[in-house]
Amino acid sequence: MFFDFPSDNNAYLNLTNNVMLGNALKASFQSVEEVNSTHYYFPNGTWCSVMNSTGLSFEDDTACVTGPRIIEFPSRIYQSYTHIRDGYIVPL
């Protein structure tokens, strides 16, 4: 994430759990088995869940996140989140 947001000091935090996939997608995942929740960083902009894997409505705080912000999501080793940055289109 720090390659896309080099002037954002928070983009250097938690490097293994916050990864940009190109310019538009942000992947958030947990790589440690014993953890139940993780703090994920979202840089400036609006980031909306691609798959809405939480099952929550888009009015819920976790479906779209406005950054810069650190937010805590439930995170088990098998859970991941993919968010798309506002202004981008990614074909599925």
A tleap script that builds the chain and sets N, CA, C and O, in Angstrom:
source leaprc.protein.ff14SB
mol = sequence {
  NMET PHE PHE ASP PHE PRO SER ASP ASN ASN
  ALA TYR LEU ASN LEU THR ASN ASN VAL MET
  LEU GLY ASN ALA LEU LYS ALA SER PHE GLN
  SER VAL GLU GLU VAL ASN SER THR HIE TYR
  TYR PHE PRO ASN GLY THR TRP CYS SER VAL
  MET ASN SER THR GLY LEU SER PHE GLU ASP
  ASP THR ALA CYS VAL THR GLY PRO ARG ILE
  ILE GLU PHE PRO SER ARG ILE TYR GLN SER
  TYR THR HIE ILE ARG ASP GLY TYR ILE VAL
  PRO CLEU
}
set mol.1.N position { 0.823 -1.184 0.000 }
set mol.1.CA position { 0.000 0.000 0.000 }
set mol.1.C position { 0.869 1.251 0.000 }
set mol.1.O position { 0.463 2.287 -0.527 }
set mol.2.N position { 2.049 1.166 0.580 }
set mol.2.CA position { 2.897 2.357 0.648 }
set mol.2.C position { 3.417 2.801 -0.720 }
set mol.2.O position { 3.821 3.954 -0.872 }
set mol.3.N position { 3.414 1.912 -1.720 }
set mol.3.CA position { 3.794 2.321 -3.072 }
set mol.3.C position { 2.752 3.264 -3.676 }
set mol.3.O position { 3.098 4.204 -4.392 }
set mol.4.N position { 1.463 3.007 -3.381 }
set mol.4.CA position { 0.386 3.841 -3.920 }
set mol.4.C position { 0.147 5.095 -3.100 }
set mol.4.O position { -0.375 6.082 -3.620 }
set mol.5.N position { 0.517 5.076 -1.830 }
set mol.5.CA position { 0.309 6.217 -0.932 }
set mol.5.C position { 1.611 6.519 -0.181 }
set mol.5.O position { 1.650 6.385 1.042 }
set mol.6.N position { 2.674 6.922 -0.881 }
set mol.6.CA position { 3.985 7.091 -0.250 }
set mol.6.C position { 4.056 8.200 0.791 }
set mol.6.O position { 4.892 8.133 1.692 }
set mol.7.N position { 3.208 9.216 0.696 }
set mol.7.CA position { 3.254 10.314 1.670 }
set mol.7.C position { 2.357 10.059 2.879 }
set mol.7.O position { 2.314 10.882 3.794 }
set mol.8.N position { 1.652 8.951 2.900 }
set mol.8.CA position { 0.763 8.592 4.006 }
set mol.8.C position { 1.517 7.666 4.962 }
set mol.8.O position { 1.743 6.496 4.654 }
set mol.9.N position { 1.898 8.192 6.113 }
set mol.9.CA position { 2.681 7.401 7.076 }
set mol.9.C position { 1.960 6.153 7.550 }
set mol.9.O position { 2.609 5.152 7.856 }
set mol.10.N position { 0.635 6.184 7.620 }
set mol.10.CA position { -0.115 5.017 8.071 }
set mol.10.C position { -0.107 3.881 7.038 }
set mol.10.O position { -0.398 2.737 7.387 }
set mol.11.N position { 0.217 4.175 5.795 }
set mol.11.CA position { 0.294 3.136 4.770 }
set mol.11.C position { 1.451 2.171 5.027 }
set mol.11.O position { 1.509 1.095 4.433 }
set mol.12.N position { 2.362 2.555 5.904 }
set mol.12.CA position { 3.500 1.704 6.239 }
set mol.12.C position { 3.203 0.796 7.433 }
set mol.12.O position { 4.027 -0.047 7.786 }
set mol.13.N position { 2.041 0.959 8.054 }
set mol.13.CA position { 1.662 0.138 9.203 }
set mol.13.C position { 1.072 -1.190 8.736 }
set mol.13.O position { 0.409 -1.253 7.700 }
set mol.14.N position { 1.313 -2.233 9.495 }
set mol.14.CA position { 0.652 -3.522 9.288 }
set mol.14.C position { 0.763 -3.980 7.829 }
set mol.14.O position { -0.248 -4.273 7.191 }
set mol.15.N position { 1.957 -4.039 7.318 }
set mol.15.CA position { 2.211 -4.307 5.905 }
set mol.15.C position { 1.713 -5.668 5.432 }
set mol.15.O position { 1.331 -5.808 4.270 }
set mol.16.N position { 1.709 -6.656 6.288 }
set mol.16.CA position { 1.311 -8.001 5.862 }
set mol.16.C position { -0.199 -8.174 5.767 }
set mol.16.O position { -0.663 -9.124 5.136 }
set mol.17.N position { -0.975 -7.285 6.373 }
set mol.17.CA position { -2.433 -7.436 6.379 }
set mol.17.C position { -3.154 -6.442 5.481 }
set mol.17.O position { -4.362 -6.578 5.288 }
set mol.18.N position { -2.478 -5.465 4.931 }
set mol.18.CA position { -3.070 -4.432 4.067 }
set mol.18.C position { -2.289 -4.394 2.764 }
set mol.18.O position { -1.151 -3.925 2.734 }
set mol.19.N position { -2.893 -4.886 1.684 }
set mol.19.CA position { -2.181 -5.010 0.420 }
set mol.19.C position { -3.016 -4.413 -0.705 }
set mol.19.O position { -4.212 -4.686 -0.809 }
set mol.20.N position { -2.387 -3.602 -1.542 }
set mol.20.CA position { -3.056 -3.080 -2.732 }
set mol.20.C position { -2.864 -4.065 -3.871 }
set mol.20.O position { -1.770 -4.591 -4.078 }
set mol.21.N position { -3.946 -4.309 -4.612 }
set mol.21.CA position { -3.898 -5.140 -5.817 }
set mol.21.C position { -4.133 -4.210 -6.995 }
set mol.21.O position { -5.276 -4.009 -7.408 }
set mol.22.N position { -3.066 -3.639 -7.541 }
set mol.22.CA position { -3.191 -2.602 -8.558 }
set mol.22.C position { -3.536 -1.276 -7.903 }
set mol.22.O position { -3.248 -1.066 -6.725 }
set mol.23.N position { -4.155 -0.380 -8.667 }
set mol.23.CA position { -4.502 0.939 -8.146 }
set mol.23.C position { -5.869 0.998 -7.497 }
set mol.23.O position { -6.162 1.947 -6.769 }
set mol.24.N position { -6.719 0.001 -7.744 }
set mol.24.CA position { -8.121 0.112 -7.363 }
set mol.24.C position { -8.545 -0.785 -6.215 }
set mol.24.O position { -9.479 -0.442 -5.491 }
set mol.25.N position { -7.893 -1.916 -6.024 }
set mol.25.CA position { -8.359 -2.892 -5.035 }
set mol.25.C position { -7.433 -2.965 -3.834 }
set mol.25.O position { -6.210 -2.915 -3.968 }
set mol.26.N position { -8.037 -3.082 -2.659 }
set mol.26.CA position { -7.291 -3.250 -1.412 }
set mol.26.C position { -7.727 -4.556 -0.773 }
set mol.26.O position { -8.913 -4.768 -0.524 }
set mol.27.N position { -6.777 -5.419 -0.512 }
set mol.27.CA position { -7.058 -6.691 0.159 }
set mol.27.C position { -6.657 -6.577 1.621 }
set mol.27.O position { -5.573 -6.091 1.945 }
set mol.28.N position { -7.541 -7.028 2.495 }
set mol.28.CA position { -7.285 -7.034 3.937 }
set mol.28.C position { -7.495 -8.460 4.424 }
set mol.28.O position { -8.551 -9.051 4.199 }
set mol.29.N position { -6.502 -9.001 5.081 }
set mol.29.CA position { -6.609 -10.388 5.547 }
set mol.29.C position { -5.741 -10.597 6.767 }
set mol.29.O position { -4.869 -9.782 7.070 }
set mol.30.N position { -5.980 -11.678 7.456 }
set mol.30.CA position { -5.236 -12.027 8.656 }
set mol.30.C position { -4.372 -13.237 8.356 }
set mol.30.O position { -4.843 -14.203 7.756 }
set mol.31.N position { -3.122 -13.194 8.763 }
set mol.31.CA position { -2.205 -14.294 8.502 }
set mol.31.C position { -1.815 -15.050 9.772 }
set mol.31.O position { -0.956 -15.931 9.731 }
set mol.32.N position { -2.439 -14.711 10.888 }
set mol.32.CA position { -2.151 -15.372 12.153 }
set mol.32.C position { -3.398 -16.104 12.617 }
set mol.32.O position { -4.492 -15.538 12.609 }
set mol.33.N position { -3.244 -17.343 13.016 }
set mol.33.CA position { -4.402 -18.191 13.306 }
set mol.33.C position { -5.161 -17.825 14.580 }
set mol.33.O position { -6.379 -17.995 14.624 }
set mol.34.N position { -4.496 -17.336 15.600 }
set mol.34.CA position { -5.135 -17.132 16.904 }
set mol.34.C position { -5.844 -15.791 17.057 }
set mol.34.O position { -6.265 -15.462 18.166 }
set mol.35.N position { -5.990 -15.020 16.015 }
set mol.35.CA position { -6.547 -13.676 16.102 }
set mol.35.C position { -8.026 -13.695 15.700 }
set mol.35.O position { -8.404 -14.366 14.739 }
set mol.36.N position { -8.859 -12.955 16.441 }
set mol.36.CA position { -10.291 -12.874 16.147 }
set mol.36.C position { -10.696 -11.578 15.447 }
set mol.36.O position { -11.743 -11.523 14.803 }
set mol.37.N position { -9.873 -10.538 15.570 }
set mol.37.CA position { -10.155 -9.273 14.898 }
set mol.37.C position { -8.832 -8.565 14.604 }
set mol.37.O position { -7.824 -8.781 15.275 }
set mol.38.N position { -8.872 -7.716 13.583 }
set mol.38.CA position { -7.663 -7.019 13.140 }
set mol.38.C position { -8.016 -5.585 12.789 }
set mol.38.O position { -9.101 -5.304 12.280 }
set mol.39.N position { -7.087 -4.681 13.067 }
set mol.39.CA position { -7.236 -3.285 12.664 }
set mol.39.C position { -6.647 -3.129 11.265 }
set mol.39.O position { -5.475 -3.433 11.042 }
set mol.40.N position { -7.464 -2.656 10.324 }
set mol.40.CA position { -7.035 -2.445 8.950 }
set mol.40.C position { -7.046 -0.960 8.647 }
set mol.40.O position { -7.919 -0.225 9.108 }
set mol.41.N position { -6.071 -0.530 7.869 }
set mol.41.CA position { -5.967 0.877 7.508 }
set mol.41.C position { -6.529 1.106 6.107 }
set mol.41.O position { -6.245 0.348 5.181 }
set mol.42.N position { -7.324 2.151 5.968 }
set mol.42.CA position { -7.873 2.574 4.683 }
set mol.42.C position { -7.378 3.986 4.395 }
set mol.42.O position { -7.679 4.909 5.152 }
set mol.43.N position { -6.618 4.169 3.305 }
set mol.43.CA position { -6.122 5.505 2.954 }
set mol.43.C position { -7.252 6.442 2.543 }
set mol.43.O position { -8.424 6.065 2.539 }
set mol.44.N position { -6.882 7.645 2.205 }
set mol.44.CA position { -7.842 8.670 1.804 }
set mol.44.C position { -8.717 8.181 0.652 }
set mol.44.O position { -8.228 7.562 -0.293 }
set mol.45.N position { -10.014 8.465 0.741 }
set mol.45.CA position { -10.970 8.069 -0.284 }
set mol.45.C position { -12.089 7.234 0.309 }
set mol.45.O position { -12.128 6.993 1.516 }
set mol.46.N position { -12.988 6.800 -0.537 }
set mol.46.CA position { -14.065 5.911 -0.120 }
set mol.46.C position { -13.774 4.533 -0.680 }
set mol.46.O position { -13.486 4.384 -1.868 }
set mol.47.N position { -13.850 3.533 0.172 }
set mol.47.CA position { -13.540 2.152 -0.172 }
set mol.47.C position { -14.775 1.307 0.116 }
set mol.47.O position { -15.240 1.261 1.254 }
set mol.48.N position { -15.309 0.640 -0.903 }
set mol.48.CA position { -16.509 -0.189 -0.727 }
set mol.48.C position { -16.178 -1.652 -0.945 }
set mol.48.O position { -15.377 -2.006 -1.810 }
set mol.49.N position { -16.807 -2.485 -0.149 }
set mol.49.CA position { -16.597 -3.920 -0.230 }
set mol.49.C position { -17.013 -4.450 -1.594 }
set mol.49.O position { -18.096 -4.127 -2.081 }
set mol.50.N position { -16.167 -5.256 -2.210 }
set mol.50.CA position { -16.465 -5.827 -3.523 }
set mol.50.C position { -17.470 -6.960 -3.398 }
set mol.50.O position { -18.442 -7.017 -4.151 }
set mol.51.N position { -17.247 -7.842 -2.470 }
set mol.51.CA position { -18.108 -9.015 -2.324 }
set mol.51.C position { -19.079 -8.893 -1.163 }
set mol.51.O position { -19.995 -9.706 -1.040 }
set mol.52.N position { -18.897 -7.899 -0.315 }
set mol.52.CA position { -19.731 -7.733 0.868 }
set mol.52.C position { -19.837 -9.060 1.617 }
set mol.52.O position { -20.929 -9.510 1.963 }
set mol.53.N position { -18.686 -9.672 1.858 }
set mol.53.CA position { -18.620 -10.997 2.467 }
set mol.53.C position { -19.101 -11.033 3.912 }
set mol.53.O position { -19.324 -12.109 4.468 }
set mol.54.N position { -19.259 -9.871 4.516 }
set mol.54.CA position { -19.720 -9.850 5.899 }
set mol.54.C position { -21.210 -10.103 5.998 }
set mol.54.O position { -21.715 -10.424 7.074 }
set mol.55.N position { -21.926 -9.961 4.882 }
set mol.55.CA position { -23.376 -10.125 4.902 }
set mol.55.C position { -24.094 -8.918 5.463 }
set mol.55.O position { -25.301 -8.962 5.702 }
set mol.56.N position { -23.360 -7.840 5.675 }
set mol.56.CA position { -23.938 -6.636 6.254 }
set mol.56.C position { -24.451 -5.729 5.144 }
set mol.56.O position { -23.982 -5.803 4.008 }
set mol.57.N position { -25.394 -4.891 5.468 }
set mol.57.CA position { -25.946 -3.969 4.479 }
set mol.57.C position { -24.936 -2.869 4.190 }
set mol.57.O position { -24.013 -2.650 4.974 }
set mol.58.N position { -25.106 -2.178 3.074 }
set mol.58.CA position { -24.178 -1.116 2.720 }
set mol.58.C position { -24.355 0.117 3.588 }
set mol.58.O position { -23.546 1.041 3.505 }
set mol.59.N position { -25.388 0.159 4.418 }
set mol.59.CA position { -25.492 1.246 5.383 }
set mol.59.C position { -24.578 0.980 6.567 }
set mol.59.O position { -24.260 1.895 7.327 }
set mol.60.N position { -24.155 -0.263 6.729 }
set mol.60.CA position { -23.284 -0.628 7.826 }
set mol.60.C position { -21.894 -0.032 7.609 }
set mol.60.O position { -21.478 0.191 6.472 }
set mol.61.N position { -21.195 0.218 8.681 }
set mol.61.CA position { -19.895 0.872 8.654 }
set mol.61.C position { -18.831 0.058 7.930 }
set mol.61.O position { -17.871 0.639 7.424 }
set mol.62.N position { -18.964 -1.272 7.858 }
set mol.62.CA position { -17.917 -2.089 7.268 }
set mol.62.C position { -18.085 -2.271 5.765 }
set mol.62.O position { -17.132 -2.689 5.108 }
set mol.63.N position { -19.238 -1.983 5.192 }
set mol.63.CA position { -19.442 -2.173 3.754 }
set mol.63.C position { -18.719 -1.092 2.956 }
set mol.63.O position { -18.077 -1.407 1.954 }
set mol.64.N position { -18.804 0.161 3.365 }
set mol.64.CA position { -18.043 1.256 2.756 }
set mol.64.C position { -17.320 2.006 3.862 }
set mol.64.O position { -17.899 2.319 4.903 }
set mol.65.N position { -16.057 2.287 3.622 }
set mol.65.CA position { -15.221 2.962 4.608 }
set mol.65.C position { -14.663 4.222 3.972 }
set mol.65.O position { -14.133 4.175 2.862 }
set mol.66.N position { -14.774 5.343 4.659 }
set mol.66.CA position { -14.186 6.594 4.195 }
set mol.66.C position { -12.906 6.840 4.971 }
set mol.66.O position { -12.921 6.940 6.198 }
set mol.67.N position { -11.797 6.936 4.249 }
set mol.67.CA position { -10.505 7.104 4.884 }
set mol.67.C position { -10.006 8.534 4.767 }
set mol.67.O position { -10.618 9.347 4.075 }
set mol.68.N position { -8.941 8.841 5.411 }
set mol.68.CA position { -8.071 7.901 6.102 }
set mol.68.C position { -8.666 7.464 7.439 }
set mol.68.O position { -9.167 8.271 8.222 }
set mol.69.N position { -8.589 6.155 7.664 }
set mol.69.CA position { -9.214 5.594 8.863 }
set mol.69.C position { -8.666 4.202 9.153 }
set mol.69.O position { -8.378 3.428 8.240 }
set mol.70.N position { -8.531 3.907 10.411 }
set mol.70.CA position { -8.208 2.551 10.864 }
set mol.70.C position { -9.490 1.965 11.419 }
set mol.70.O position { -10.129 2.568 12.282 }
set mol.71.N position { -9.871 0.794 10.929 }
set mol.71.CA position { -11.116 0.171 11.359 }
set mol.71.C position { -10.851 -1.286 11.721 }
set mol.71.O position { -10.014 -1.948 11.109 }
set mol.72.N position { -11.568 -1.765 12.710 }
set mol.72.CA position { -11.412 -3.143 13.164 }
set mol.72.C position { -12.486 -4.023 12.534 }
set mol.72.O position { -13.679 -3.744 12.655 }
set mol.73.N position { -12.054 -5.086 11.861 }
set mol.73.CA position { -12.956 -6.074 11.272 }
set mol.73.C position { -12.737 -7.408 11.973 }
set mol.73.O position { -11.630 -7.696 12.429 }
set mol.74.N position { -13.794 -8.231 12.062 }
set mol.74.CA position { -13.574 -9.611 12.500 }
set mol.74.C position { -12.625 -10.277 11.511 }
set mol.74.O position { -12.763 -10.095 10.301 }
set mol.75.N position { -11.678 -11.035 12.006 }
set mol.75.CA position { -10.724 -11.640 11.077 }
set mol.75.C position { -10.193 -12.952 11.628 }
set mol.75.O position { -9.430 -12.982 12.594 }
set mol.76.N position { -10.604 -14.000 11.008 }
set mol.76.CA position { -10.036 -15.315 11.259 }
set mol.76.C position { -9.098 -15.617 10.100 }
set mol.76.O position { -9.084 -14.889 9.107 }
set mol.77.N position { -8.341 -16.649 10.215 }
set mol.77.CA position { -7.363 -16.988 9.189 }
set mol.77.C position { -8.020 -17.218 7.826 }
set mol.77.O position { -7.375 -17.009 6.798 }
set mol.78.N position { -9.272 -17.638 7.793 }
set mol.78.CA position { -9.974 -17.934 6.541 }
set mol.78.C position { -10.777 -16.747 6.013 }
set mol.78.O position { -11.371 -16.856 4.940 }
set mol.79.N position { -10.819 -15.616 6.724 }
set mol.79.CA position { -11.591 -14.450 6.294 }
set mol.79.C position { -10.689 -13.438 5.596 }
set mol.79.O position { -9.547 -13.218 5.999 }
set mol.80.N position { -11.221 -12.830 4.548 }
set mol.80.CA position { -10.515 -11.740 3.883 }
set mol.80.C position { -11.543 -10.736 3.380 }
set mol.80.O position { -12.726 -11.051 3.242 }
set mol.81.N position { -11.078 -9.540 3.111 }
set mol.81.CA position { -11.941 -8.466 2.637 }
set mol.81.C position { -11.273 -7.821 1.430 }
set mol.81.O position { -10.062 -7.598 1.425 }
set mol.82.N position { -12.064 -7.526 0.417 }
set mol.82.CA position { -11.573 -6.810 -0.755 }
set mol.82.C position { -12.433 -5.576 -0.940 }
set mol.82.O position { -13.657 -5.665 -1.043 }
set mol.83.N position { -11.784 -4.429 -0.981 }
set mol.83.CA position { -12.479 -3.155 -1.147 }
set mol.83.C position { -11.978 -2.470 -2.413 }
set mol.83.O position { -10.800 -2.562 -2.758 }
set mol.84.N position { -12.882 -1.787 -3.095 }
set mol.84.CA position { -12.539 -1.040 -4.299 }
set mol.84.C position { -12.584 0.455 -3.981 }
set mol.84.O position { -13.465 0.939 -3.271 }
set mol.85.N position { -11.607 1.157 -4.530 }
set mol.85.CA position { -11.505 2.600 -4.310 }
set mol.85.C position { -12.502 3.328 -5.211 }
set mol.85.O position { -12.733 2.929 -6.352 }
set mol.86.N position { -13.086 4.404 -4.678 }
set mol.86.CA position { -14.052 5.183 -5.464 }
set mol.86.C position { -13.410 5.703 -6.743 }
set mol.86.O position { -12.240 6.083 -6.764 }
set mol.87.N position { -14.211 5.709 -7.814 }
set mol.87.CA position { -13.735 6.200 -9.092 }
set mol.87.C position { -13.128 5.136 -9.994 }
set mol.87.O position { -12.677 5.445 -11.097 }
set mol.88.N position { -13.111 3.889 -9.540 }
set mol.88.CA position { -12.521 2.811 -10.350 }
set mol.88.C position { -13.573 1.777 -10.691 }
set mol.88.O position { -14.551 1.599 -9.966 }
set mol.89.N position { -13.354 1.094 -11.817 }
set mol.89.CA position { -14.201 -0.009 -12.241 }
set mol.89.C position { -13.302 -1.213 -12.457 }
set mol.89.O position { -12.289 -1.121 -13.150 }
set mol.90.N position { -13.670 -2.338 -11.868 }
set mol.90.CA position { -12.915 -3.576 -12.043 }
set mol.90.C position { -13.892 -4.655 -12.498 }
set mol.90.O position { -14.803 -5.006 -11.748 }
set mol.91.N position { -13.727 -5.190 -13.708 }
set mol.91.CA position { -14.632 -6.248 -14.169 }
set mol.91.C position { -14.369 -7.535 -13.379 }
set mol.91.O position { -13.227 -7.875 -13.072 }
set mol.92.N position { -15.439 -8.223 -13.067 }
set mol.92.CA position { -15.302 -9.496 -12.338 }
set mol.92.C position { -15.537 -10.654 -13.273 }
set mol.92.O position { -15.467 -11.810 -12.855 }
savepdb mol mol.pdb
quit
